[in-house]
Amino acid sequence: MRLQVALRHRFAGFTLDLAFEAPAGITALFGRSGSGKTTVINAVAGLMRPDEGKVRLGEVTLTDTAAGVNLPPHRRRIGYVFQDARLFPHLTVRQNLLYGRWFAPGAKEGRAEATSLDRIVDLLGIAPLLARRPGALSGGERQRVAIGRAILSNPRLLLLDEPLAALDEARKAEILPYLERLRDELQLPILYVSHAMAEVARLADTMVLIEAGRLTAAGPTAEILSDPAAAQGLGLREAGALLTARVAAQEADGLTRLDSPAGPVWLPRVAAPEGTMLRIRILAQDVMLATTRPEGISALNILPATVRDIRQGDGPGALVRLDAGGAVILARVTRRSALTLGLTPGMPVFAVLKAVSVAQENVGGKG
């Protein structure tokens, strides 16, 4: 189911003016705080009526200001999860999960609903929590319950507004695998708002980059992340690329060997069985370049590649886009290094990556 959005809305000192399409899967709205991300999903949810615009989900028009169409939120069949879980403190987890069922259009009690509840409880790993009240849950547990409640309202679309922003790193690491399971198993269209690139890289199939109310890039996440032209909007420290790889072996010294189009890659132990497909985010600042295969160095990952293009920055740096067996890798080097190495498009090089430079948060299920 495809979501089509075209919005224009004027605020004091700020105008939101953008249009994009979100295909099935997770589409991430990414941008700095105040760029307009939450305004967009509030307009999709029907919580904000734009000055001008059109929102269409599949064959259903949700908003069309020119035609005078503006479905109220309760008729849009959209699930919304906020930064804070907003659970009912006097209800148990089970009662919170079923609350949306009671009020969803056409909802009925019965075996089908029970089966749906069981499936969501299993996917989110919350069976031990069903009898508890929200006050007895951790932040990550509360967010999983909030997501389950939204899904059980039988939505056509799920909106997640910075669902992990209020959690510490440990709780984020806890909940991300569950979001990956939902993405892979439910096939429910999700619009995901975040300014955390690690989340976007792990979860999103499609990415919409917003800056100051304007769309600066949109397309498959892997393409946006590996495009040097988008690096400024993403933040140079966040520039990098996604590499798809398969877990090939768990080795005795604590490393995991992955097979990728670029060649074998070793990382610190990844908790996944052999054969699992992963997506790995490799930051450009962690990649070194050599014109001949290095010897006598500690880095384990030395990948043959070809220079595709070089983008000079405004400062002393440059982003080099590489083709490594059909996979794209970005390297961030200084202009001086690019000049000293004589880097030019089509030139063969070696990309060097330390195994320990890839953080666990940058390794996730492929989807």
N, C-alpha and C positions, 0 to 999 in steps of 0.2 A: 504494500500500500504506500503510495507516494504522497508526501506532504508538500504542498506548494504555498510559499509565503511571499507576499509583497506588501511592505508596510512603509508608511510615511507618517511620522508624528512629531510635532514640534513641542519641545520643552523650553523653559527659560534658559537660553544660552546653549541649547543642544538640540539637534534635529536628528532623529532616527530615519534613515532612508536607505532601504536595502530590499533585495529580493533574492530568494534561493529556493532550491528544491532539495528535499531530503528523501532518498529512496529507503527501501526496507533496511532494517538493521539499526545500529546506533549511529546517530548523527550528532557530533559534538559541536556546540557553539563555544568558541574559544576566543578570549580576549581579556584585556586588562579590566580591572574593576571600573565600573562606570561607562563601559563601552556600549552598553545597551542589550546585553544578553538576556537578562531577566525580563526586560521590557518585551522582548520578542516572545518569550514563552508565555508571559502573561497575556499577550494579545492572542496567541494560539489557544490558550485556555479559556478565553472569553472574559478574563478578569480586567482587561483594559481594552477600550474601544479606540482604535487608531483614528487619526484625522482622515487618512485615506488608506485604503488597502484591501487586500483580498487574501483569505486563508482557505485553502481547500485540502481536504484529506480524502484521497481516493476520489470517489464520485460525489462526495458530500461537501457542499459549500458551507463553511462555518462562519465566515465573515466576507461580506462584499459591500463596502460602503457606498459604491456607486449604485448598487441595486437595492440598498436599504436592508440587507440581510445581516443579522447579527444574532446567531443562536445563543441563548443563555448558557452559562457554564454547565448546568446540570443536564442539558440535552446534547452536549458535545461528545459524551462518552470518552472523556480524557482523564487518565489518572495523573495526579500531581504529587510529587514528593519534594518537600522543602528541605532547607538546610537542617532545621530542627524537626524531629520526627512528628511532633504534634499528635501524639497518641492520647487517648482518653485515659486519664490516670485512674479512674474508678472502675475501668473494665480490665479483664484479663487479656492476655495476648490473644487467646482464641477469640474472645469477644471483639477485640479491636480488628482482627483479621476479617471477621464476618460482618462488621458494621457496614462496610461498603456494599456487601452482598444484599443487605437488607434494603438498601436504598437505590441500588443500581436499577436502571430501567428494565422491566421485564424479569427481574430476579425472582426465583422461586426456591423454596426449600426442597431438598430431595437428594437423591443419590448422586446426580451430576454435580451438584454444588459440593457435596462431601468429597467426591473424587478430585475436584479442582483444588479444594483446600488441602487435601493430602499431598497433591503434587507440588503445590507451592511451598508447603511446609518442608517437604523433602528437599526441594531445590535450594531453599534458603537455610536449611539446617537449623530450623527453629523448633523442632518437635519437643525438646526438653523444656522449652520456655512457655508452652501453651497455657499452663495454669498460673503463671506469674503475672504480676501487675507491672506496668512500665517503670515504676520506681525501683524495682529490683533488677533492672536490666542495665547492661553497659551501653555506652553510646552506639557502638557498632551493632549490638543486638536490637536496640530501638530502631535504628535505621533499616535493618533487615525486616523488622515487623512492619514498618511504615511502607516499605516497598511491596511487601506481600499484600497489605491491605489495598494498596492502589491497584495491583494486578487483579485482585479478586473482585474488584468492581466491574470487571469485564470491559476494559477500555479498548478503544480502537488505537489509541496512542498513549504512550507513557512519557511524562515530562519529569525530568530529574534536575532540580535546581541546586547545584553545588551540594550534592547529598553527602559528600565526605569532608566538606570544608571545616566542620566543627569537630572532627575527630583527630586524635593524635596519630602518629605514623603507625603505631602498632595496630590500632583499630582499623585504619585504612587498609593495611596489609591483610587484615582479617576479612574484610568485606569485599575486596576486589575480586577474589575468585568466585564468589557467589554472583556478582554482577556478570562475570564472564559466562557462568552457567546459564543465567537468564537470557543473555544475548544468544547463546548457541542453541538453546533448547526450546525457547518459547516463540521465537520468530515474531516478536511483538515490536512494532516500530517504536523507537525511543529517541527523544530529543534530550540531549545531555548537556547541561551547562557547566562549564568548569574553566578555571584559570590555572589548573594544575596539569602541566603537559604530560607527566607520567601517567595520569589517569586516562587522558585522551589517547595517548599512544597505545595503551594496553587494550582499551575498550572499543574505540570508535572505528567504524567502517568508513564513515564519511566525516569530513571536517569543514566547518564554516568559520572562517577567521573574520572577526569584527573589530574595527578600531574606530572609536569616536562616532559610533552610529552608522558607519559605512562598512560594506562588505569589501574586504581586500583580497580574499581568496576563498575558493570553494572547490571541493572535489574529493577523491579518495584520500584517506588519511596518509597513506604511505607516499603518495605523490606530493602532497602539500608539505609534509615534513622534510622531504628530500629536495625540495625546490629552494635553491639559494635565494631566489627573489622574495620568498616568503619569510626568510630568516629574521628580518628586522621586526616584522609584526609578531613573530613567535618569541623573539628575544634571542640574542646570539648565544647565550649560555644554554638555551633549549634546542638549538639547531642540531639536527641529527637525522638519522634514517632508520627505517624499520627493515629488519632482515628476517625472513621466514626460514625456520630451520626445524629439523626433526631430531628428537633425542635418539642418539645412536648407541650410547653406552654410558653406564655409571662406572667410573674407574676407581680403582682401589685407593688412590691417593686423594680422594675427595673431590675430584673434578668430574664434570659431565661433558662428554664429547657430543657435539651437535653436527649434523650434516646440513650444509646450506649450499645454495647455488654458488656462493663465493668460495666454498671449500670448507674443510673441517674447522670448527670453532670450539675452543675449550673455555668453559666458565666454571666458577665455583659451583658446588653441587646444586642442581636444580631438582626440586622435589616433583618429579614427573616420571612415569614409566617409559621404558623404551618404546619408540614409535610415536610418541606424542608430538604433535605439531605445535610449535611455539612462534610467537613474534617477539623479536628482540630489538629494543631501541638502543642504537649505538650513537652516543653523542659525538658530534664533530670534533669537539675539543679533546676527545680521548683517542683520536686517530692520528698517528704519525705517518709520514710518507718517506719512502726510500726509492732511489732509482735502481738499486741492485738489491738482491735478497740479502737481508742482514744476517750476520753470523755472530755467535758469541754474545747474544743478548738474552735477557730474562723473559721478554714478551713471548708468549706461546703462539699467538695468532698472527700469522704473516700471510696475507691474502693477495695473490696477484690480481692486478686491476689495470684499467685503462682510464686515463683522464678524459672525461666527457667535456667539461667546461670549467672555467675559473671565473669567479665573481669577486671583483675587488670591492672592499668595503670603504667607508669614508675614513676610517682610521688606518692603522698599520696592518690590518688583517686581510685575509682572503679566504673564501670558501671554495674548495675544490670538490667537484662532483665526479665520482668515480663509477665506472661500470665494472663490477666484479662478478663475472659469470652470469650476467643478466640481472643481478641484484645491484641496487644503488647504495653507495656508501658516501657519506660526506666527511671531509676532513677540513678542519679549521687550522690554517697555518698563517704565518706572517708573510707580508709581501716580500720581505727580504728572502725568506726561505723559498718561496715560489720562484723568485728570480734566480737564486743561487742554484736551485735544482733544474732550472730551465724548463719548468712545467709548461706544456702546451697541449691542446686537445689532441687526442689520439696517442699520446705518449704512454708507454707501459711503465707502471710503477708497482710498488708493493705497499699495501696498507697494513700498518702495524698496530695491534690492539692488545693491551695487557688484559689478561683474563679477569683480574680483580677489578677492572675499571667499570665493568657493567654491573650496576646495582640490581639487587633482587627485584626492586619495584619496576625495573625496566624489562622484566621478563614475564610474559603472560601467554595465555592460550591464544592460538591463532584465530579461532572463530570461523 
